[in-house]
Amino acid sequence: MAAPKPSIIALGLSLGLLIASCGGSDTASDGTQSDTLAVDTTPKETELINVGGQLFSIPSPVQTALAIRKAGLKYQKDLTAPLDKGDVVVGKVGQSLVLGMYGADMAYVTVHKDGQRAMATMQAIEKVGNKLELTNSFDRALLEKFKANLGSEDSLLQFSGTAFRAADQYLKNNQRDDVSALVLAGGWLESLYLTISDPAAAKDQTLVNRIGEQKNTLAALVELLERSDKEKAATTFIAGLKELNALFAGITSTYTFQEPVTDAAKKTTFINSTSTITIPADQLGAISAKVTALRNMILA
């Protein structure tokens, strides 16, 4: 096989890794979440993306993969999308969704230090990227840096910010908001699938919180897809997301207020209020079934 084209692979990586998935705010050891207002230089759990003039704060799938591992869920390579799908998927909608799925899978396999699967996923991303004619978005040095640090979580997180901004700018310059939105949707769905497929996720409050947080993200995602799908090519997929959105409607969150704490020396204020999300078992099962059905529709 010929060597993968750096620009195509990096675009797929950055889009999938950075504009999709389940994430959220900082989470305490007991599973409750706290909002922290602080200035630091560490990679953030979310990135801000502008698609079609609308801003979205999208949680990072790398952080989701880290949360899955931290919760003690077993690494399951077979949960990731089949790599041969990149050979046969046709149409802009299907190709864009699959590209996003592969990007989310890349985060999952890389965080679990499966270098062989990561490289194979890169090759699958190249095939889909070629079909979508995604080129000239990255230079070789950026890709080589990523490849050299596949086993380093810190390096992956640092790479993600740079790659995200480059991919975002590339799609803006080429007026391909529809592709960007569909890649985002595919990656978001895949990250949710990886989180929710293991029954053990329901026993970890941190992951339950992350799943529940997707209620707002999904509503915004549906709106984005409807605005960008000017050709009405994704109506079936959007309808499925609306059905999924209805299942999220009953999720509740309990908010506990705590006084903020200010560190005058560091000029930092910590907002220590917490929220805990509750999802009944039958509702979580229904969400999981719908996520799986939508994913199967893409991969059919």
Buried (B, 14 or more C-beta within 10 A) or exposed (E): EEEBBBBBBBBBBBBBBBBBBBBBBEBEEEBBBBBBEEEEEEBBBBBEBBBBEBEBBBBBBBBBBBBBBEBEBEBEEEBBBEBEBBEEBEEBBBBBBBBBBBBBBBBBBBBBBBEEBBEBBBBBBBBBBBBBEBBEBBEEEBBEBBBEBBEEBEBBBBBBBBBBBBBBEBBBEBEBBBBBBBBBBBBBBBBBBBBBBBEEBBEBBBBBBBBBBBBEBBBBBBBBBBBBBEEEBBEEBBEBBBEBBEBBEEBEEEEEEEEEEEEEEEEBBBBBBBBBBBBEEEBBBBBBEBBBEBBEEBBE
